[in-house]
């Protein structure tokens, strides 16, 4: 279980950011609304609205980085770079969705009562 989580989230780093408060970190993970941002990015990409892509991906990247979701942060950074250059991120959308799915799964594992904190 911990290896699945570590593929997407650096739990140790996330805990450090909240002063090792497991309850707070778990609650923050539970409040994560990555799908909302990804939907905004997809819709803005479809409309060639790179300003809107930039806004949504920057917000996603910030939240993901603060929660130590390194995989999602990395893909968001790539999309942000494209949007800043006025380039379509359409080729990265499958990777973004995969990163989000894996991150969401990791969140569910961390939030499970049986999760063993390292």
GIRA-V430456 format. One record per backbone hydrogen bond with DSSP energy under -0.5 kcal/mol. CO is the residue of the C=O (numbers start at 1). NH is the residue of the N-H. E is the energy in kcal/mol with one decimal. If there is no record, write none. Layout:
# GIRA-V430456
CO;NH;E
CO;NH;E
This chain:
# GIRA-V430456
1;5;-1.8
2;6;-2.7
3;7;-0.9
5;8;-2.0
5;9;-3.0
8;71;-1.0
9;11;-1.2
10;14;-2.6
11;15;-2.7
12;16;-1.9
13;17;-1.7
14;18;-0.6
15;18;-1.2
15;20;-3.3
15;21;-0.5
16;19;-1.6
18;21;-1.3
20;22;-1.2
21;25;-2.6
22;26;-2.6
23;27;-2.0
24;28;-2.8
25;29;-2.5
26;30;-2.1
27;31;-1.4
29;32;-1.2
33;36;-0.6
33;37;-1.2
34;38;-2.5
35;39;-2.6
36;40;-2.0
37;41;-2.4
38;42;-2.7
39;43;-2.6
40;44;-2.5
41;45;-2.4
42;46;-2.4
43;47;-1.5
44;49;-2.9
45;48;-1.6
48;50;-1.1
49;53;-2.1
50;54;-2.5
51;55;-2.2
52;56;-2.5
53;57;-3.0
54;58;-2.1
55;59;-1.9
56;60;-2.4
57;61;-2.8
58;62;-2.2
59;63;-2.3
60;64;-2.8
61;65;-2.6
62;66;-2.3
63;67;-1.6
64;69;-3.1
65;68;-1.4
68;10;-3.0
68;70;-1.3
69;73;-2.3
70;74;-2.2
71;75;-1.8
72;76;-2.4
73;77;-2.2
74;78;-1.7
75;79;-2.3
76;80;-2.6
77;81;-2.1
78;82;-1.8
79;83;-2.6
80;84;-2.4
81;85;-1.1
82;85;-0.6
82;87;-2.8
83;86;-1.6
89;92;-2.3
89;93;-0.7
90;93;-0.9
92;96;-2.5
93;97;-2.6
94;98;-2.3
95;99;-2.5
96;100;-2.4
97;101;-2.5
98;102;-2.5
99;103;-2.3
100;104;-3.1
101;105;-2.2
102;106;-2.4
103;107;-2.7
104;108;-2.1
105;109;-1.8
106;110;-2.5
107;111;-2.5
108;112;-0.7
109;112;-0.6
112;115;-2.0
115;117;-0.8
